[in-house]
Amino acid sequence: MARILIVGAGPAGAGLALALVRQGQGQVELVEAAPDALGRFRGEGLMPSGLEALERLGVWPLPPSVPHRPLAGWSFALEGRPLFAVDEPFDAGPACHLVDQPALLRHLLEQAQAAGCRLQLGAAVVGLLRQRGRVSGVELADGRRLAADLVVACDGRSSTLRRLASLPLEEEEEAGLRVLWFRLSGPAAGVIAAELGGRFLTVIGGGDSWALFASARGGLQLGWLDRADGDAGAPPATPGAWRERWASAAPSALASLLRELEEPAIEGPLRLAVKVGLAPRWQAPGVLLLGDAAHPLSPLRAQGLNMALRDAVVAAERLRPVLATSEAAAIDAAAASVTALRLPELQAVQRDQRREAARAERLRREGWLRVLLSALAPWAGPVIAHRWVREQDRLRQGFPLP
Ligand SMILES: Cc1cc2nc3c(=O)[nH]c(=O)nc-3n(C[C@H](O)[C@H](O)[C@H](O)COP(=O)(O)OP(=O)(O)OC[C@H]3O[C@@H](n4cnc5c(N)ncnc54)[C@H](O)[C@@H]3O)c2cc1C
């Protein structure tokens, strides 16, 4: 029986662990560096493509212990005016959802453990073991060695295992782009949530770009794009200055509400550096990369969790026939086929994200275009909305899962 060692208990690792143990073949062990893997920030947006993956993992619909809700729609504001709004779902399929990530991960891990997966928290992998040129296990920071027939690296965008396995990442030029993340609470946040009406709002104005939504677990989340070029001026230094900066770009009703936020109700910012890239090869003898380790994604239009869960589903399907054996060649061939199956979707998603990012960046930089479009919003808005909806299909649905 094959021993599969998964490194990293994010959505890729937790999803794969559950899918493999549910198949009832092989021994599955999951090691996670953080003493509590669930606390790390991971966003909340799940597209229909991610919901399909949860369904294939047997956990959709989610239980009430995992806070989640359908997104009512998307709205965009430009230079302080609404540009367009679109309702969810766009078609007969499910709506995008906001899902509390710590609760979702806890649920996946509990289900995986109940089905026989061994989980070790606070166990950081620092080295790969090799036998006759093939990866045969890992070394932990405390010196322990764990043997495996296949090591699956789900250790995130700065993956140590990707480097140790010499699997190169082709990185995109996103140097200096950071997301500053805020949590807003208190009575004013409740009124703002009602004003948003369950939608995800994107605001572009005065050279700034940020997004706001009501979190699945209550309160609001605000993500502010911070570019190192600083041509929109330095980020504010105090909660009061942040509040004013957001209000200056928001439509008037929202701006008044933002100015009512109490300073202690503004938590953050948490600074998250954006890294975007794609490994052309996800597999080397004895090791397979999945999730952000194979393809760190832009946070734009919520793709990373979805792609990580879909990687897990496909990898489990491909590995199923070989888990009853521990024959290295068969395991490596199954692992190699995962890259071939997943690359086209990842390439397409990254292309679509680049297109959206380029448009948003043009609007952010070109003040005349923002002013023109916002003045024409009553006429231009519906046309832009129609085109935008058409272009979202792949980012929402992905490719058909094998
Ligand atoms: C600001 C921001 C907002 C986002 N919003 C969304 C969103 O709304 N929707 C969406 O789909 N995606 C979103 N994402 C992307 C999403 O968070 C990631 O794509 C997703 O978490 C990747 O999952 P993963 O399992 O591959 O890696 P991760 O979630 O990064 O998990 C990797 C795990 O590996 C562990 N680890 C690392 N090194 C080691 C080691 N050496 N040994 C053992 N364990 C190790 C880490 O502790 C971690 O728990 C967002 C990302 C950012 C930065």
The ligand as a Gaussian input file, in Angstrom:
#p B3LYP/6-31G(d) Opt

LIG

0 1
 C       -5.031000      38.944000      -0.225000
 C       -5.454000      37.613000      -0.743000
 C       -6.816000      37.354000      -0.925000
 C       -7.232000      36.143000      -1.449000
 N       -8.564000      35.915000      -1.633000
 C       -8.943000      34.773000      -2.224000
 C      -10.331000      34.507000      -2.466000
 O      -11.214000      35.281000      -2.109000
 N      -10.650000      33.357000      -3.115000
 C       -9.697000      32.493000      -3.538000
 O      -10.043000      31.499000      -4.194000
 N       -8.390000      32.676000      -3.264000
 C       -7.993000      33.790000      -2.622000
 N       -6.667000      33.995000      -2.357000
 C       -5.684000      32.959000      -2.723000
 C       -5.706000      31.776000      -1.747000
 O       -5.546000      32.230000      -0.423000
 C       -4.584000      30.787000      -2.098000
 O       -4.525000      30.610000      -3.472000
 C       -4.854000      29.424000      -1.434000
 O       -4.846000      29.542000      -0.019000
 C       -3.791000      28.408000      -1.871000
 O       -3.991000      27.216000      -1.173000
 P       -2.783000      26.203000      -0.921000
 O       -3.360000      25.087000      -0.125000
 O       -2.108000      25.913000      -2.193000
 O       -1.717000      27.025000      -0.066000
 P       -1.863000      27.794000       1.315000
 O       -3.268000      28.122000       1.598000
 O       -0.872000      28.898000       1.253000
 O       -1.405000      26.722000       2.396000
 C       -0.060000      26.279000       2.460000
 C        0.167000      25.646000       3.809000
 O        1.458000      25.037000       3.822000
 C        2.071000      25.281000       5.067000
 N        3.533000      25.195000       4.897000
 C        4.343000      26.064000       4.234000
 N        5.620000      25.631000       4.251000
 C        5.612000      24.460000       4.935000
 C        6.655000      23.532000       5.293000
 N        7.933000      23.739000       4.942000
 N        6.311000      22.427000       6.005000
 C        5.015000      22.205000       6.361000
 N        4.011000      23.058000       6.053000
 C        4.300000      24.167000       5.341000
 C        1.602000      26.701000       5.441000
 O        1.707000      26.940000       6.835000
 C        0.158000      26.670000       4.940000
 O       -0.761000      26.271000       5.937000
 C       -6.251000      35.171000      -1.789000
 C       -4.893000      35.397000      -1.560000
 C       -4.486000      36.618000      -1.064000
 C       -3.015000      36.853000      -0.856000

